């Protein structure tokens, strides 16, 4: 019934639209500027400045959803118009005006190549219309930063201050879990329908911008208490283009000569109908040897091959109607997954995955003040996991032996539909948005499980875990979202954005209403800005936790010291879910920030944000003897706290060079950090502690500088506190306070030199560098068994690596 509270707000919004439409007479209109990109698509939220040459006074305003901005008052004389937006080259244009006028300008995206005669990169700037807390990487930064395994765009994300990455590749934004993020590609939801994680691979060469929102985001975005990750793919233009990266096999020097992973990436693009329709194709392939020379046995590698393809089409049906289509394909096959010093090759698994996204979106300018966007998308994930043998699965103090106990096969799909209407008032003081999202999710899984045998330090059997017969289950979910918001330019200095969002799904059967508010105040010199905001954000229903109770039950049997005599009858371990008692996970988030342009055009930002999450899904052991058995009840009982204070400095040196430095002091805590699952035989009570991705200190710095007119120097530094982990005994009981032990501090410093040159009418770039210059070990795993002679031994270490890269950038 709470959704009914939206009705008065929507009626008030419609009335306001009509009132504003009548309030502004046409005689007050002055200079109207329309900003579009090189594909004639509107560019919203671009900062437009209008000034007379030599004059100190400058008028500034932001474009609306239709790329339009109006300056009031007389419009006569000589003026200079400057247009800036992150991810675009700066545009400066001198115009001669006499009376009311309409000026149309075009911005060009920052690219590795361009054909304009002269461009100026937009420096870091105070954006008076930006209410959300966000961080952005452009296409050029994705290419220029020297980060390890640059074939995967996820590996560049830790060079954003709010992001940390696990060794598995999982991404955590602003203290949230990997399943607490909302991910989009060109407006389509690419979050995994079941796990909520980022599972798609996309060639970095095919990505134009990466934008991460951490707080104060508008009511348009939901289902992401951690943050929002927005990806924008490239688009073709009126020229046929071709570029390639790592099209020749390379090598690495890590404890000797090692053949490098084979990771060719190519882009094709061009016109279908010049000036009207374009296509783009970004292909990425890789074969990873993943050789671990620290392992004392063979085979000592986990080979993986992957193929990904992003195809995009844009059609300008008319000057006011733009149609776009995306097709993203992923195919992956991995062998010996999980191999390590404590896991022998026969105990690993082989995994296969096929996934795709298909989507179509239409943007239609209904009038000079109204934009309608609508689209439909479909994502599908098919996963297989197969053990490498039929031997008994043994957990010993020295590690894992035998064949993995679990075989799985899962299929998950989501059909998505979305629409929104954006309308600006005639005086551009208000921009109203009303929208909806509708999703349908299907999830089917089959599984087979064999017993798990836990061997003690004396070499005898201390525990046996068996499972109920093999089975299968299917889970459906339907989701509906409604939102409405207003962006109100109260004055030249003050901007307010307020709205409300409501989410419902067929599992929780309850509307979650989420009010949002954010405001900015920009000083008259346009060099100082305060921003603050508060809002309630919910998460999607996590089907991984919800379906644990559908996977059967477990029987646990303890044995005496002789390894033969049972200690009592087998104990049944059950996972129980009562959806009627569950609530939608949500987080109350607020943040404040201060931005200032320092001398020498150095951009400075400091921010504090706080998140208080509640009702997250987690299992709590309610058995009378939780240290040796369990009845695990799924509750909306997990609470999460996140506090972070940060600062950053950003300086653009020349057109193609810049420096960045940031520091984040944070704390990520939960009252439920023990990951109880049916297939993970942990025993004990649920406990509080730092979250497994908690990193109290995080320093990021990167940049590229000119060494000579032909050589560039690039560096990237990522340093953070080591992640915490659980400690267990030989019976898999959780001991010590949960997540109080930590990995060593992580540090990765990469130094590269790049040479660009022209050959046969094309631009080429050759790079030579060293990753992990300091030789930091940065282990990825640890023996956490307190009864093991190898307890607290860290493995899967990194090594110093000499790398090379060659790219065909494109035609000059």
N, C-alpha and C positions, 0 to 999 in steps of 0.2 A: 504493500500500500504506500510505501514511502515514495515510490515513483510518482504518485499523484502530486507531490510537492513541486514537480517540475512544470506542471501545467500552468500555474499562475505566472511562473518565470517566462515561459514561452509566449504567453499572451501579452505580457508586459513588453517583451522584446519586439513583437510584431507591432504593437502600438507605438513604441519608440521609433521604429523604422519609419512609419508613416509620418510621425510628428517631425522627425529630423528632415524628412524629404521636403516638407512644406516650409521648414524654418529658414532655409538659406536662399535668398533671392539670387537670381543669375547675375545681377549687376555687381556682386561682390567678387566674382571670379577674376583671377589674374592669370598667372602662368601655370599651365597644366603640363606635367612631364610624365611621359610613359616610358618605363624602362623594361626592355626585353633582352633576352640573350640572343646568341647568334642563330638560334633556331626559331626565333620569333615567339618564344614562350615568355610569359610574364615573369619578372623577377621581383618577388615580394621582399620586404624588409631590407631593401637597399637604402643606404644613407645618401641622400641627395643634398648638396650644398650649393647655394646660389649667392654670388657676391659680385660687386662691381670691382673691376681691376683697380688695385691700389687701396681699396676701402678696407677698413678693419672689421666692419660689421658683416656678418655672414648669417644667412637664413638657412636652417637645416630642417629636414623632415625625412620620414621614412615612407617608402612605397607601401601600398596596401597589397591585398592578395591578388589584385589585377595588375600590379606593377605600376600603379599610378600614384602621383603625389601632386598636390596643388599648393601654390604659394599665393597668398592673398595680397591685395593692394595693387598699386600701379605697376605695370610691367613695360617699361620703356627705357631705352638706353642700352649700353654695352654691358654684358654680364658674362661671368665665367661660371659654368656649371660643372661640378665635380660629383661623380657617382662612385661609391665604394661599396663593396660587399666581400666578405671573406669567401675565398674560392674563385674570385673573379679578378681580372686585371682592372686597375683603376682607370676611369675615363674622365678626361678633362676636355671641355669644349667651350669655345667662345661663341656667344650668340649676340645678335643685335635684335632687340625687341622694341616694338612700338604698339602698345595696347595689349589686349588679351591675346594669348598665343598658346599653341599646343606644340610642345617639343617632344619628338620621339628619339630616344637614344638606345644604343645596343651595347651590352656588356659581353665580354668574352671570358669564358672559363679559363682558369689557370691550367695550362697543359705543359707537357714536356716539350712540345714544339708549337710554334704559332707562325702565322704568315702576315700578321699586321706589321706595319712599318716600324711603329714605336709603341711600346706598352710600358706601363708603370704598375708594379705590383701594389695592391692595397696593403698598406702597413697595418699593424695592430692598431686598433682604434677604439674609442669610446662609442658604443652603439646605444643611442638613447632609447631605441625601441626594443631592445633585447631584455626581456624579463627573466627568462630561464637561466639557470646556471649550466653552461655547456662548454665543451672543448671540441676543437675541430682540427682534422688533418686533411690537407688538400692532396690532390693527385701528385703534385710535385714533392711534397713532404713524404708521401708514401714511398716514392721512388728514391728520394735522396737520403733518407735515414738509413744508416748501416745497422740493421737489426738481423739477428740470426734467423735462418730459415725464412728468407724473404718471400718464398713462394706462397706463404700463408699469411693473409692480411691480419689474422688474429694476433700474430707475433709483433705487430707494430703498435697494438693497442696499449701495452704497458708503458709506452712513452707518452701517454696522456696521464696527468697527475692522479686522477681519480680511479685509475684502473690497475689491478694487479692480476697476474696470470699464474695459474697452477702449472706444474710440469706436464700435466695431461693436456694442457691447452685451454682448459676451462677459464672463462673470463668473469671477473668480479668487478662490478661498478659500485663505487661509493658504499662499500660495506655489505652489499647484497650478495646472495648466492648466485650461482650460475643459472639457476632456474627462476631468479627474481628479476630478470631483465626482459624488456620488450624490444624485439629486433625487427627492423623494417628494411626492405630493399625497394627503393622507388615507390614507397607507399604501401607495399604489400607485406603482410605479416609473415616473416620467415622463422619465427620461434617454433621450436619443435612442439607438435601438438600434445605430446605426452610428458616429456621431461622438462619442457620449458627452457631448454638450453639452446645455444647457438651451434647447430650441427652442420650447416651448409658451408661448403668451401667455395670461395670465389677468387679468381685470379686477381692479385693486387693491380695488375695492369689494366683491368676492366673497371676499376673503381675510381670515380671522380672525387668524391669527398666522403669522409667518415666524420660523423657528428655524434657526440655522446652527451646526453642530457642527464644531469645528476640530481637536480631539484628544481622547484619552481616551474615545472613544465605545465603547459596549459591542460585544460580539461579534455582536449583531443586525445591525449595519451593516457592510457590506463594499463592495468595488468603488468606493472613493472615497478615494484617498490625499490628495487636496486637502482635502476636507471633505464634510459632509452638509448638504443644504438640505432642510428639511421645511416643507411648506406645509399649513395647515389651512384648509379652506373653511368658509364660513358654513353655518348650518342654520336652517331655519324654526322657528317656535314656534306657540303656540296663538292668535296674533293675525295677522291679515292685514296685511302691511306692504308699503310701496312707498317706494323712495328713488331719487334721480336726481342725477347730477353732469354738469355741462357740457352740459346738454340744449339750450342756446342757443349758436349760433356766437359766438366771441369774436374778439379781435384782439390783435396784438402790435405794439409799437413797437421795431423793430430797424432802425436806419438809415432811419426813416420808417415810415409806416403799412403794415402787412402783415396780411392776413387770417389769423387763427389757424387751426391745425389743428382740424378738426371731430371732437370726441371724446366723443360722448354715452355715458353708462354708466347703466344702470338695474338695480335689484334688485327682485325680487318674492319674497314668501315667505308661508307660511301653513300652516294645518293641513289634513291630509287626513282625519284622525280625531282630534279633540281629545284630548290626553293620550296618544296612541298613535302617530300617524304625521304627518310634516311634510314639506313640499317647499320647495325654494329654487331660484331661477333668477337668475343673475347674467349680464347681457349687457353686452358692450362692443363698440363700433364706432368706427372712426376713419378719417378721410381726411386724410392728411398732405400739405400742399403742398410742404414741404421746399424752400423757395426759398433759394438761395444767392446773395445780392446781390453777393458778391465776384467771381463769375464774369463775365468780360467778353463772354459770348456768350449767345445764347438758343437753345433753352430752357435755363433755369438752375435747374431744379427736378427732383426725383426723387419724383413723386407715388406714394403708397402708400395702399391701402385694406385694412383688416383688419376681421374680425368674430370675436369669441370668445364662447363661451357655456359657463358652468359650471352644470350641473343636478345637484342633490343631493336624495336622498330618504332619510329615516331612519324606520324602523319599529321600535317597541318591541314585538316579538312577545310578550314577557312581561317581568316585572321582572328577569329574568336573561338575556334574549336580545335583542340589538340588531342589526338588519340595516340596512346602509347601502349606497347605490348612488351612483356618480358617472358623469357623462357630460360630458366636456370636448371641445368642438369648436373648431377654428381654421381660418379661411380667410384667405388673404393673396394680394394681387397687387401687385407693385412694378414700376415703370417706370424705366428709365435708372439702374439700380443701378451704382454705381461712378463716377458723374459727379463731376468735380473740375476744378481748374484745369489739370491735366496729362492729363485724360481727357475727350475731346470726347463730345457726346451720341451720335454714331454708333458710338462704341467701347464703349458700355455694353451691359447686358443687361436683359431683362425676366424677372422671376421670379414663379412661382406656387407656392403650397403649400397643401395640405389635410392636416390631421392631426386625430386624435381619440384620446381615451382612454375606454374603457368598463370599469367595474369594479364588483364586488359584494363586500362583506365582511360577515362575521358574527362577532359577539362573544358567546360563550356562557359564563356562569358555571356550571360543572359542579357546583361545591359552594361552600361559604363560603371555601374556600382555593384553588380552582383555576379558572383562566380559559383558555378555548380560543378562539383567533382564527384564522380561515381566510378566504382570499379568492382571487379570480381577476380578472385584468385583461388588457386587450388594448390596445396602442397601435399606431397606424399613421401613417406619414408618406409623402406623395406629393409630390415636388418636380419642377419643370420650370424650366429656364434656357435662354432663347432669345436669340441675338444680334439686333441691330437693323440687319441688312443683310448683304450678301455681299461687301464690299470686302476686300482683303488687310489683314491685321492687322500694324501697324507699331509697333515700339518705338523711339522716337527720344530723343535727349538732352532734348528739350523736353517729351516726354510720349508719349501714345498716340494713334495715328491709325488710321483704318480701322475695320473691324467685328471684334468680338470673335471669337476663333477656335474657341470651344468651345460645343457644344450638349449638354445633359445631361438625362436623365430617370431618376429613381431612385424606387424603392418599397422601404420598409423596414417591418417589422412585428415585434412581440414579443408572445408569449402568456406570461403570468406566472401562477404559482400559488404561494401561500405559506400557511404555517400555523405556529402557535406555541402552546405550552402554558406557562402561568405558574402556579406553585404556591408558596404561602407556607406555612411551617410554622405550627403552632398558636400558638407564642409570637411569631410575626412576626420571628424572628431571621434567618431565611433566606428568600430569594425565588429560586426556581429557574426557569430558562427553557430550554426546548428548542424549536428551530425549524428550519424548512427553507424554501428558495426554489427554485423550478424555473422556468427560462425556455427558450423556444424562439424563435430569431431567424431571419428570412428577409430577405435583401437582394438586390435585383435592380437593375442599372443598365445603361442604354444611353448611348452617347456618339458624337459626331461631332466631329472636330477638323480644322481647316485649318492651313496653315503659319503660322509666326511669323517675321517679318522684322525683324532688328535693324539700325537705321540709325545710322552713326557721326556724329561731330560735323562731318565734312566733307560729309555728305549722301549718302554712298555706302553700299551694303550691306556690312556686315561679318560678318553671320552669318545663317544660315537654319536654322530648325528645322521639320522635317516629322514626321508621325506615321504609324504603320502604319494600315491601313484601319480604318474604323469598326467598332465591335463592341459586344458586350454580355457580361455575366457575371452569375452568381448565386452567392451565398455563404450558407451556413447555419451556425448555431452553436447548440449546446445547452449550458445552464449549470445546475449543481446546487450548492446551498449547504446546509451543515449547521452548526448552532451550538448551544452549550450554555454556560450561565453561571450564576453564583450571586452574589446580593447578600447579603452577610453583615454583620449588625449585631453586630460583635464586642463593643462596649460602647456606652454612651450617647454617647461622644465619637468612637469610631472605627468607620468603615464601610469595608468592602472589597468590591470587585466584581472577579471574575475569571472568565475564560471562555476558550473556544477556538472558532475558526471554521475551516471548511474549504471551499474553492471549487474547482470543477472545470468545465472546458468541453471541448467536443468538438474544439476546434482545438489547444489546448495539450496535452491528454491527460495532465494531471498534477494531483494534488491539491495545493493550496497551504494549508498549515496555519498559522493565525495566532493565536497566544496573545495574550491581553489581560489587563492588570491595572491597577486604579486604586484609590486609597484616599483617604479624607478624615479629617481630625482636627479636630473642632470644640471650642473651649474652653468651659468651663463657663458663661461669661457669654453664650454664643450670639452673640457679636459678632466673633469671630475664627476663621478657618478656614484650614487648610493642605490642599492637594490635590496629588496627584502620580499619575503613571501612565505606563505604557509599553505599547506594543503593535505588532504587525505588521499592516499593512493592505495589501490588494492592489487592483488596478484591473481593470476589465473589459477584455476583449480588444478593442482598437481596430480595427474593420474598415476604417476609412478607410485606415490605413497598410497593413494586411494585403492589401488588394485592389489596391494600386498595381501589383503585378506582373501583374494580370489585365487591365489596361487597354491592353496593347500595348506597343510600343517607339517610341523616338524616334530620328531621324537628325539629326545636327548637322553643318553645313557652314560652315567659315570661308572668307572671301574676302580677296583682296589689296586694296591701297589703291584700286585702280580700281573696286572693287565688282562686278567681273565674273569675274576669274580665281580659280578655286577654289584653296585652299591644301590640296592633298592630297585624298584621297577622303573621302566622307562618313563620319563616325564614328557608330557605333551606340551609343545610350545606352539602357541596359536597367535595369529595376528587378526585382530578384530576391528571392524569398521562399522560405525553407525552414522550414516550420512545425515540423519536427522539432528544429531548433536553437533555437527560441524558448522563453522562460520567461515566467511570469506576472509582470508589473510589480508591484513591492511597495515598501513604505516602512516603515522602522523609525522610530517616532515616540515621543518622550517629552516630557513637559512637567510643570512644577510651577507652582502658583499660590498666592497669598496674598490673602485677602479680609478686610476689616475694616470694621465700621460705625463711622464717625467721628462726632464730635459733630454735632448738628443732623440726625441720620439721613442723613448723606452716605455712600453706599456707595462703597468704594474697592477696586480690584482691580489687582494686578500679576501678570504671568505671563511665564514664559520657556518657549518650545517649540522643539524641534529635530526635523527630519525628514531622514532619509537614505534616499533612494530609489535603487533599482537595477533593472536588467532592463527599463527602459522601452523601447518600440519606437521605433526611429529608423533612418534610412537613412545609411549610411556609404559614401563614394565610394572604391572600391578600384581605380579605373582608374590605370594608370601615369602618365597625364598628367591629373590631376584638374582643372587650371585650364582645360582646353578641351574635356573630354569626361567621361564618367562611366559606371561600372558600379556601380549603387547597390544595396547589399545590406542588406536589413532585418535588423537585429540587436536582440537584447535587451541592448544595450550602453550605453544612456543612463543616466547617474547624475545625480541631482538632490539638491542640498542646500538646506535652508531653515532659517534661524535667525531668531527673532523675540523681542524683548523689548517688553512693552507695559504701559501702565497706563491706568486709566479712573476717572472720577468720575461718579456718577449721583445726582441729587437730585430727589425729588418735592416740589414746593412746596405745591400744594393738590390738590384732587381731580382737577383737569384740567390741571395745569401741571407741567412738569419741565424739568431741564437736564442735559446730558450733554457730557462732554469726554473725549477719548482721544488717546493718541499711541502709534504703533508704530514701532519701529526694527527693520528686517528686512533680510535678504539672501536672494535666490532665484537660485541658480546651477545651471548644467548643463554637462556636458562635450560636449553636442551641441545647439547652438542654431540651426544652419542648416536651414531647412525645405525640404529637397529633395523635390520632387514631379515627376511626369511632365509636368505642364502648366506648371511654373514653371522656366524655363531658367536656373537658377543653376548656377555651376560653381565648384569648389574643394573643399578638404578639409573634412570635418566639423570643427567647432571648439568650444572651450569659451568660456563667457562668462556674463554675467547673462541670465536668461530675459527674453523680450520684455515680460513684465508685472512685472518687478522694480521695486519702489518703495521704496527704502531708508528714506524718511521719509514717514509718513502721519499727518496730524492730522485728526480729525473732531470737530465740535462742533455740537450742535443743541439746540433747546428752544423752548418757547412760554411767554409770560408774560402776565399780565393788565395791559393798559394802563388800562382802566376796567372798570366792571361789565359793559359790553356789548362791549368790543373786546379782542381778543387780539393779541399780537405774536408772530410765529414767525420763526425764523431757522434756517439750515442752512449749515454750512461744511464743505467737503471740500478739503483741500490735500495734495498729495503730490509727490514727485519725479517728473519726467518719465520716460516709458518709454524704454528703449533701442531702437535699430534697426540693421539691417545697412546697410553701405555697399558699393556695387557700381560697376564701371566700365561703359563702353559695351558691352562684350562679356558683361555679366552675370556677371563673375567677382567673387567676394567679396574685397574689399580691406579693409585696416585690421583690427585685432583685432575679432572678431565682437561685435556688440551693445555697442560701446564708445561710440558716439555716442548722444545722448539728446535727446528733446523737451524744450522748456522746462518748468519746474515748472508743475504744474496747480493752479489754484485756482478754486473756484466758491463764491461767497457769495450766498445768496438771502435777501431780507427781505420778509416779507408781513404784512399786517394783515387780520384777519378780524372780521366783525360777524355775530353770531347774533341772530335775532329769531324771534318767533312770528307766524304769519299764518294765519288760517282753521284753527286747530287743528293746524298743522304747524310743525315747527322748520326754519328755513332758515339757511343760512350763505353769506355773500358775502365773497369774498376778493379783495384787490388787492395786488399785489406786484411786486417787481423781481427777476428772476433775473440772476445774474452782475453784481452791483452794481458791482464794480470795473472792469468792461469787459475782463476778462482774455481774451486771444485764444484760449488753449487749443486750438492747432491739432490736427487729427485726422490729417493726412497730411504727408509731406515728400518732396521730390525728393532721393533718396538716390544718384543717379548722379554720381559724382565727376568725370566728364568733361562734365557738362552745365553750361552757363553759369548755370543756375538751381539749381545744387547747393546744398543746405542751405536751400532756400526752403520755409518752412512754409505750408501752406494749410488750407482748410476750418476757418476760425476761428469761434469763438463770438462772440456780441455780447451787449451788455446788452439785456434784453428786459423790457418792461412787460407783465404778464399779469393776467388776471382769471379768477375761477372762481365759479360759483354752484352751490349744492347744495341739493336738497330732502332734508334729513336723515331725516325721517320724522315720524310722529305723536308729539306730546309725550305 
